């Protein structure tokens, strides 16, 4: 589990600085309210549902579970509650999200910012 977690986290952190810089160029600052979309690939429907239910129960995240076309994998797709971000908060959130998936045998697929409507 530790190796999978480390590989996934390294991959996410490798792209984080550029993603954060792009968000700042688009006007995101520590007062900007937004949501983060995220995804995981899970090996079974049961595992996908368990991860999704934990994210809903523990964090209030909106989550959907669906079968990925032409594979045996299941997708966990979700978005966070509206929040503000700093680079430090985003780093901690990413580390948590990668770990939550790795502990259940799921691959964190990534994240993206969703602007809240005014």
C-alpha positions as CSV (number, residue, x, y, z in Angstrom):
1,X,0.0,0.0,0.0
2,X,2.8,2.4,0.9
3,X,4.4,2.1,-2.6
4,X,1.2,2.7,-4.4
5,X,0.4,5.7,-2.2
6,X,3.9,7.2,-2.8
7,X,3.7,6.7,-6.6
8,X,0.3,8.3,-6.8
9,X,1.1,11.1,-4.5
10,X,4.4,11.9,-6.4
11,X,2.5,12.0,-9.6
12,X,-0.1,14.4,-8.2
13,X,2.4,16.6,-6.6
14,X,4.5,16.7,-9.8
15,X,1.6,18.5,-11.5
16,X,0.4,20.6,-8.6
17,X,2.6,23.7,-8.9
18,X,1.6,24.2,-12.6
19,X,-2.1,23.6,-11.8
20,X,-2.0,26.0,-8.9
21,X,-0.2,28.6,-11.0
22,X,-2.9,28.2,-13.7
23,X,-5.6,28.7,-11.2
24,X,-4.0,31.9,-9.9
25,X,-3.7,33.2,-13.5
26,X,-7.5,32.5,-13.8
27,X,-8.1,34.7,-10.8
28,X,-8.3,32.1,-8.0
29,X,-7.0,33.5,-4.7
30,X,-7.4,32.6,-1.0
31,X,-10.9,34.2,-0.9
32,X,-12.2,32.5,-4.1
33,X,-14.9,29.9,-3.4
34,X,-14.9,26.8,-5.5
35,X,-15.4,23.1,-5.5
36,X,-12.9,20.4,-6.5
37,X,-14.0,17.6,-8.7
38,X,-12.2,14.3,-8.2
39,X,-12.1,10.7,-9.5
40,X,-10.9,7.2,-8.5
41,X,-10.7,3.9,-10.3
42,X,-11.9,1.0,-8.1
43,X,-11.4,-2.7,-8.7
44,X,-15.0,-3.7,-7.7
45,X,-18.4,-2.2,-7.3
46,X,-18.3,-2.9,-3.6
47,X,-15.0,-1.1,-3.0
48,X,-16.2,1.8,-5.2
49,X,-19.4,2.1,-3.2
50,X,-17.6,1.9,0.2
51,X,-15.2,4.7,-0.8
52,X,-18.0,6.8,-2.2
53,X,-20.2,6.3,0.9
54,X,-17.2,7.2,3.2
55,X,-16.6,10.4,1.2
56,X,-20.3,11.4,1.5
57,X,-20.6,10.5,5.2
58,X,-17.4,11.9,6.4
59,X,-17.0,15.0,4.2
60,X,-20.4,15.7,2.7
61,X,-19.0,15.3,-0.8
62,X,-21.3,14.6,-3.7
63,X,-20.3,11.2,-5.2
64,X,-21.5,8.9,-8.0
65,X,-20.3,5.4,-8.7
66,X,-20.5,4.0,-12.2
67,X,-19.0,1.1,-14.2
68,X,-16.3,2.1,-16.6
69,X,-17.0,1.1,-20.2
70,X,-15.2,-1.9,-21.6
71,X,-13.2,-2.7,-18.4
72,X,-13.8,-4.3,-15.1
73,X,-13.1,-1.1,-13.2
74,X,-15.6,1.1,-11.4
75,X,-15.4,4.8,-11.2
76,X,-15.9,7.0,-8.2
77,X,-16.7,10.5,-9.4
78,X,-17.3,13.4,-7.0
79,X,-17.0,16.9,-5.9
80,X,-16.2,18.6,-2.7
81,X,-18.3,21.1,-0.8
82,X,-17.6,24.7,-1.7
83,X,-14.4,26.0,-0.1
84,X,-11.5,28.4,-0.4
85,X,-8.0,27.2,-1.2
86,X,-4.4,27.9,-0.7
87,X,-1.5,25.8,-2.0
88,X,-0.9,24.3,1.4
89,X,-4.6,23.3,1.8
90,X,-4.6,21.8,-1.7
91,X,-1.4,19.8,-0.9
92,X,-2.9,18.4,2.3
93,X,-6.2,17.6,0.6
94,X,-4.4,15.8,-2.2
95,X,-2.3,13.7,0.2
96,X,-5.5,12.7,2.1
97,X,-7.4,11.8,-1.1
98,X,-4.6,9.7,-2.5
99,X,-4.2,7.9,0.9
100,X,-8.0,7.3,1.2
101,X,-8.0,5.6,-2.2
102,X,-4.8,3.7,-1.7
103,X,-6.0,2.3,1.6
104,X,-9.0,0.7,-0.3
105,X,-7.0,-0.4,-3.3
106,X,-8.3,2.5,-5.5
107,X,-6.3,4.7,-7.8
108,X,-6.8,8.4,-7.4
109,X,-7.5,9.6,-10.9
110,X,-7.0,13.3,-10.4
111,X,-8.8,16.5,-9.6
112,X,-10.0,19.8,-11.2
113,X,-11.4,23.1,-9.9
114,X,-15.1,23.8,-10.4
115,X,-16.0,27.5,-10.2
116,X,-19.1,28.2,-8.0
117,X,-21.8,30.3,-9.6
118,X,-22.2,33.8,-8.2
